[in-house]
Amino acid sequence: MVADPLAVLEEDEVHLGFSTPFEHETILHDLDLLVARLPASLPSDIQKVRAVFKPELKCYRDVIVFSSKGACSLAEKLSGGDYDGDKAWICWEPCVVDPFHNAPVAKSPSLDIYGIEIEKTTVSDLFASDDYMDRFLHLGFNFNLQSSLLGVCTSYFERLCYQRNDIRSPSATKIAQLLGHLVDRAKGGIIFDEEKWIAFLKREGLLKSLPRPAYKDKLKGVPKKANLIDCLVFETAKGVREKALGGFSARFKNVGTYDTDITTLYKYEVEEAKQDQGIKKALVDLKSDMQTIKDFWTTHCMRSDELGGGEEASGFGIRARRKSVLPFQAIAERVRDDFLALRPSAEAIALSPIVERWNRECQSTPSSTPPSSSLPPNRWTLLKASTVFYHHHDRNFIWYAAGVELGILKSQAKGVGTYRSVVGDIWECFKVDGKAVARKKRKSEEDQGFNVGGQRFEDDDADEYGDWGWMDGVEPNG
């Protein structure tokens, strides 16, 4: 957000232009839009304004220019904002903007009602003593190590509004105005601790804690029909999600989990086992051992969509069963350790020199070789991964047991020259720099003009003002 330096915008007018087309628009002109700034707790923290194009301001791109006229700046109305780098939320969707009416800006109460104190120590005060540097460091650390309570107060405000289904109550308004102060706590030298917060709640006759809203507790919460967010989460979003998942499932209904690239190694050894009893014995043992690992997983884990509740949630839609005495991380680590610990049996080793070689490759001596975790997987380890995938490709546990090896099998399936091995430090350099791409795209734009109502305004000030793409002050949401 920036203020109009030329004073060409009238009160409640804004100028907004994009360096590249956004939803086929480069300039918003002659239409209403909503602007807001976090935390946007008060009804007046969202304002409807008029977007107009001013040729004098065409050099300002990817920032929103507010009028510098009027008794109160528009930035100040938006949660007490200013022009030192604050970002604005913008919306010009007609179905949202048209029925919106601006709420009057509430009068800001005295800081005394919150018990807020202001740190007023100046640099000249510090220089009054010889140990000014020690005092400066002590004061700086002491202030910045205090909790801001912004998260605590924001959560309480959200719960209070949900409980009363009202964002305009006197108590809610006071807390919302407190949040506006806490957002700029460090900049304003505001001192507000937990003791002052509890004292404020007591004076307002409010409880120290309130229950969570239903939309924050989807498993146990009971939604309120009169609450908009509950309706969005439990009805609208649920329907959209089910529709999207249904469409995804329909589109990929014939896609399975089986991958011939990963099972090639297992099938090759199956053919070899026809001529080698040792390999045959090793494969039979592997199948049995993998079933044991699977049984352990099934006993302790369940999918999140299975019936029941209270289980420990984890990644990939898997939960530890309530009856399990192990947390999910311990279960996953046990599965991985059991997989890595599998070795050919003595009987299989005695029957085949090939199996004996597999077993020898599994042995590593710390004094002569690096730890096994730093070595590339040997053929036996890759064979274990290929085997477990062949028999249990539709089960999640295989990715916790042999995820690394499965990835190697897939990447190397097409042979040497079809994949690239890169160490981590080099891989970091390969990541795309989004800002660099944006700069490249802007420079390659052939059309540097703006179109407003069929009228063209050339970018003849580009050389004079330079590249304004660095002023990322707007988060458009059309």
Solvent accessible surface area in square Angstrom, and as a share of the most:
residue,aa,sasa,rsa
1,M,6,0.03
2,V,31,0.18
3,A,38,0.29
4,D,5,0.03
5,P,81,0.51
6,L,98,0.49
7,A,50,0.39
8,V,39,0.22
9,L,0,0.00
10,E,92,0.41
11,E,90,0.40
12,D,66,0.34
13,E,35,0.16
14,V,0,0.00
15,H,0,0.00
16,L,0,0.00
17,G,1,0.01
18,F,9,0.04
19,S,29,0.19
20,T,36,0.21
21,P,85,0.54
22,F,63,0.26
23,E,118,0.53
24,H,181,0.81
25,E,72,0.32
26,T,31,0.18
27,I,10,0.05
28,L,5,0.02
29,H,81,0.36
30,D,86,0.44
31,L,48,0.24
32,D,49,0.25
33,L,0,0.00
34,L,4,0.02
35,V,0,0.00
36,A,5,0.04
37,R,19,0.07
38,L,149,0.74
39,P,37,0.23
40,A,37,0.28
41,S,13,0.09
42,L,26,0.13
43,P,30,0.19
44,S,4,0.03
45,D,6,0.03
46,I,52,0.26
47,Q,9,0.04
48,K,43,0.18
49,V,6,0.03
50,R,87,0.32
51,A,0,0.00
52,V,19,0.11
53,F,13,0.06
54,K,53,0.22
55,P,56,0.35
56,E,94,0.42
57,L,0,0.00
58,K,31,0.13
59,C,11,0.07
60,Y,35,0.13
61,R,35,0.13
62,D,27,0.14
63,V,3,0.02
64,I,0,0.00
65,V,0,0.00
66,F,0,0.00
67,S,6,0.04
68,S,63,0.41
69,K,74,0.31
70,G,46,0.44
71,A,117,0.91
72,C,51,0.31
73,S,45,0.29
74,L,13,0.07
75,A,0,0.00
76,E,94,0.42
77,K,36,0.15
78,L,0,0.00
79,S,10,0.07
80,G,33,0.31
81,G,4,0.04
82,D,48,0.25
83,Y,76,0.29
84,D,89,0.46
85,G,62,0.59
86,D,23,0.12
87,K,106,0.45
88,A,2,0.01
89,W,86,0.30
90,I,0,0.00
91,C,8,0.05
92,W,28,0.10
93,E,66,0.30
94,P,79,0.50
95,C,98,0.59
96,V,71,0.41
97,V,3,0.02
98,D,97,0.50
99,P,90,0.57
100,F,48,0.20
101,H,155,0.69
102,N,70,0.36
103,A,12,0.09
104,P,116,0.73
105,V,78,0.45
106,A,40,0.31
107,K,189,0.80
108,S,70,0.45
109,P,37,0.23
110,S,62,0.40
111,L,51,0.26
112,D,113,0.59
113,I,60,0.30
114,Y,0,0.00
115,G,28,0.27
116,I,12,0.06
117,E,93,0.42
118,I,63,0.32
119,E,55,0.25
120,K,158,0.67
121,T,52,0.30
122,T,71,0.41
123,V,97,0.56
124,S,82,0.53
125,D,67,0.35
126,L,13,0.07
127,F,122,0.51
128,A,92,0.71
129,S,36,0.23
130,D,147,0.76
131,D,73,0.38
132,Y,85,0.32
133,M,103,0.46
134,D,95,0.49
135,R,94,0.34
136,F,106,0.44
137,L,82,0.41
138,H,132,0.59
139,L,49,0.25
140,G,28,0.27
141,F,131,0.54
142,N,77,0.39
143,F,21,0.09
144,N,100,0.51
145,L,145,0.72
146,Q,66,0.29
147,S,77,0.50
148,S,42,0.27
149,L,17,0.08
150,L,56,0.28
151,G,55,0.53
152,V,80,0.46
153,C,0,0.00
154,T,51,0.30
155,S,44,0.28
156,Y,12,0.05
157,F,22,0.09
158,E,51,0.23
159,R,64,0.23
160,L,2,0.01
161,C,15,0.09
162,Y,20,0.08
163,Q,83,0.37
164,R,108,0.39
165,N,80,0.41
166,D,56,0.29
167,I,85,0.43
168,R,155,0.57
169,S,14,0.09
170,P,102,0.64
171,S,11,0.07
172,A,0,0.00
173,T,27,0.15
174,K,63,0.27
175,I,0,0.00
176,A,6,0.05
177,Q,18,0.08
178,L,0,0.00
179,L,0,0.00
180,G,21,0.20
181,H,47,0.21
182,L,3,0.02
183,V,52,0.30
184,D,37,0.19
185,R,16,0.06
186,A,70,0.54
187,K,122,0.52
188,G,40,0.38
189,G,11,0.11
190,I,11,0.06
191,I,36,0.18
192,F,3,0.01
193,D,55,0.28
194,E,110,0.49
195,E,137,0.61
196,K,40,0.17
197,W,11,0.04
198,I,62,0.31
199,A,38,0.30
200,F,1,0.00
201,L,2,0.01
202,K,167,0.71
203,R,139,0.51
204,E,48,0.21
205,G,67,0.64
206,L,19,0.10
207,L,119,0.59
208,K,141,0.60
209,S,83,0.53
210,L,11,0.05
211,P,96,0.60
212,R,126,0.46
213,P,3,0.02
214,A,5,0.04
215,Y,18,0.07
216,K,93,0.39
217,D,39,0.20
218,K,131,0.56
219,L,142,0.71
220,K,169,0.72
221,G,22,0.21
222,V,126,0.73
223,P,61,0.38
224,K,74,0.31
225,K,184,0.78
226,A,80,0.62
227,N,16,0.08
228,L,131,0.65
229,I,78,0.40
230,D,1,0.01
231,C,35,0.21
232,L,84,0.42
233,V,39,0.23
234,F,46,0.19
235,E,108,0.49
236,T,74,0.43
237,A,52,0.40
238,K,112,0.48
239,G,38,0.36
240,V,97,0.56
241,R,154,0.56
242,E,92,0.41
243,K,167,0.71
244,A,64,0.49
245,L,90,0.45
246,G,39,0.38
247,G,42,0.40
248,F,126,0.52
249,S,67,0.43
250,A,66,0.51
251,R,197,0.72
252,F,84,0.35
253,K,155,0.66
254,N,139,0.71
255,V,103,0.59
256,G,60,0.58
257,T,77,0.45
258,Y,83,0.32
259,D,34,0.17
260,T,82,0.48
261,D,31,0.16
262,I,6,0.03
263,T,0,0.00
264,T,84,0.49
265,L,23,0.11
266,Y,23,0.09
267,K,92,0.39
268,Y,116,0.44
269,E,5,0.02
270,V,51,0.29
271,E,97,0.44
272,E,64,0.29
273,A,8,0.06
274,K,132,0.56
275,Q,165,0.73
276,D,25,0.13
277,Q,108,0.48
278,G,0,0.00
279,I,1,0.00
280,K,103,0.43
281,K,60,0.25
282,A,1,0.01
283,L,15,0.07
284,V,87,0.50
285,D,34,0.18
286,L,3,0.01
287,K,109,0.46
288,S,67,0.43
289,D,48,0.25
290,M,0,0.00
291,Q,73,0.32
292,T,88,0.51
293,I,8,0.04
294,K,46,0.19
295,D,69,0.36
296,F,34,0.14
297,W,11,0.04
298,T,54,0.31
299,T,72,0.42
300,H,32,0.14
301,C,4,0.02
302,M,13,0.06
303,R,119,0.43
304,S,55,0.35
305,D,113,0.59
306,E,53,0.24
307,L,174,0.87
308,G,66,0.64
309,G,32,0.31
310,G,67,0.64
311,E,22,0.10
312,E,85,0.38
313,A,68,0.53
314,S,35,0.23
315,G,43,0.41
316,F,176,0.73
317,G,37,0.36
318,I,3,0.02
319,R,45,0.16
320,A,4,0.03
321,R,60,0.22
322,R,169,0.62
323,K,154,0.65
324,S,20,0.13
325,V,133,0.76
326,L,56,0.28
327,P,69,0.43
328,F,18,0.07
329,Q,126,0.56
330,A,33,0.26
331,I,0,0.00
332,A,17,0.13
333,E,91,0.41
334,R,114,0.42
335,V,0,0.00
336,R,58,0.21
337,D,85,0.44
338,D,42,0.22
339,F,0,0.00
340,L,72,0.36
341,A,69,0.54
342,L,28,0.14
343,R,109,0.40
344,P,10,0.06
345,S,39,0.25
346,A,85,0.66
347,E,101,0.45
348,A,0,0.00
349,I,42,0.22
350,A,89,0.69
351,L,93,0.46
352,S,2,0.01
353,P,109,0.68
354,I,58,0.29
355,V,0,0.00
356,E,65,0.29
357,R,94,0.34
358,W,1,0.00
359,N,32,0.16
360,R,129,0.47
361,E,73,0.33
362,C,14,0.08
363,Q,108,0.48
364,S,49,0.31
365,T,74,0.43
366,P,122,0.77
367,S,107,0.69
368,S,87,0.56
369,T,50,0.29
370,P,73,0.46
371,P,93,0.59
372,S,78,0.50
373,S,109,0.70
374,S,76,0.49
375,L,71,0.35
376,P,110,0.69
377,P,40,0.25
378,N,38,0.20
379,R,90,0.33
380,W,3,0.01
381,T,16,0.09
382,L,28,0.14
383,L,0,0.00
384,K,2,0.01
385,A,0,0.00
386,S,0,0.00
387,T,0,0.00
388,V,0,0.00
389,F,4,0.02
390,Y,77,0.29
391,H,50,0.22
392,H,15,0.07
393,H,51,0.23
394,D,99,0.51
395,R,77,0.28
396,N,59,0.30
397,F,0,0.00
398,I,0,0.00
399,W,125,0.44
400,Y,43,0.16
401,A,0,0.00
402,A,0,0.00
403,G,25,0.24
404,V,95,0.55
405,E,6,0.03
406,L,1,0.01
407,G,40,0.38
408,I,39,0.20
409,L,20,0.10
410,K,93,0.40
411,S,57,0.37
412,Q,81,0.36
413,A,41,0.32
414,K,141,0.60
415,G,30,0.29
416,V,146,0.84
417,G,49,0.47
418,T,82,0.48
419,Y,63,0.24
420,R,185,0.67
421,S,103,0.66
422,V,61,0.35
423,V,104,0.60
424,G,51,0.49
425,D,119,0.62
426,I,85,0.43
427,W,137,0.48
428,E,104,0.47
429,C,103,0.61
430,F,116,0.48
431,K,118,0.50
432,V,121,0.69
433,D,80,0.41
434,G,51,0.49
435,K,146,0.62
436,A,39,0.30
437,V,79,0.46
438,A,40,0.31
439,R,109,0.40
440,K,149,0.63
441,K,117,0.49
442,R,45,0.17
443,K,161,0.68
444,S,77,0.50
445,E,53,0.24
446,E,172,0.77
447,D,80,0.42
448,Q,77,0.34
449,G,10,0.10
450,F,9,0.04
451,N,84,0.43
452,V,17,0.10
453,G,87,0.83
454,G,80,0.77
455,Q,106,0.47
456,R,111,0.41
457,F,34,0.14
458,E,86,0.39
459,D,17,0.09
460,D,110,0.57
461,D,34,0.17
462,A,40,0.31
463,D,143,0.74
464,E,129,0.58
465,Y,95,0.36
466,G,40,0.38
467,D,78,0.40
468,W,44,0.16
469,G,5,0.05
470,W,183,0.64
471,M,32,0.14
472,D,87,0.45
473,G,11,0.10
474,V,19,0.11
475,E,92,0.41
476,P,45,0.28
477,N,74,0.38
478,G,41,0.40
